Amino acid sequence: MPPIINPDLCSCCGACVEICSEDVFYGSEEGEIPTVTFPEECVHFSGCVYECPEEAITLRIPLPMLLVYRSAPTGR
């Protein structure tokens, strides 16, 4: 699931575009609100969220990534 940018909070600084290792924001123009061009490439490492000085970005984490897996019993 792609990052969500709140246009009311975004200062168009480009920090999210610079930090994204997967080029999710490819083709975004400097000085404008970044465009999520390749949402399927997002690997949810949250760099854009942490780098945003305005806290304008949130991530929608896919359900399978939210599941907690229980390890197998160790035979106690």
N, C-alpha and C positions, 0 to 999 in steps of 0.2 A: 504494500500500500504506500502511496507516495506521501511526501511531506505536504503539510497544509500551511500556506503562508497567509497570515491575517493582513490584508492590505491596509487596514487602518493603523496597524502598529509598525509595519515595515518601513524602514528608513532608506531602503534601496542602497545599502552600503556594499552589497556584493560579498559579504563574508561567507555566506552559505554556498555561493557559487565557487569560491576559491577553495573551501575545505572539502567539498564533495569529491571523493575519489572515484566515483562511478559516473560522473558527468550527467547526473539526473537533471541538472539545470542547463544543459548544453544550449548554446545560442541565446542565452539571456543577455539583454542589452545593459551596458553599464549605466547606472543612474535610474534604472526602471525596476519595478517589482520583478524579481526573478520568475521565470516560467518553468514549470515542471514539465520538461520535454520528454523525458524517458522515465515515467513512473515505475515501470516494471524492473528497472535496473537498481532501484533503491535497495540497499542491503541493511538498512536500519542500524547503522553504527552511531547515529545521533550526533555526528559532528556538526551538522548544520544547526541543530537545536542548541548545542552548547556554545557555538560561535556567534550566534545571533545576539547582538547587544540590546535589542529591543524586545527579546523573547516573543517574536512574532511567528515562530515556527513550531508546529506540533507534528508528531508522527502518529499515524494510525498503524499500530502493530498488528500483523495478521494473527488470527486466532491460533494457528499451529505454533507460532513462536511464543505465545503466552502460556501454553500448557506446561505444567511442571511434571517431569517424568520421575517416577520413583525407581530407585535402583533395586536390583535383584537382592533377595536376602543373602546374607553371608554365611548362613549355616550355624548360627549361634546355638 
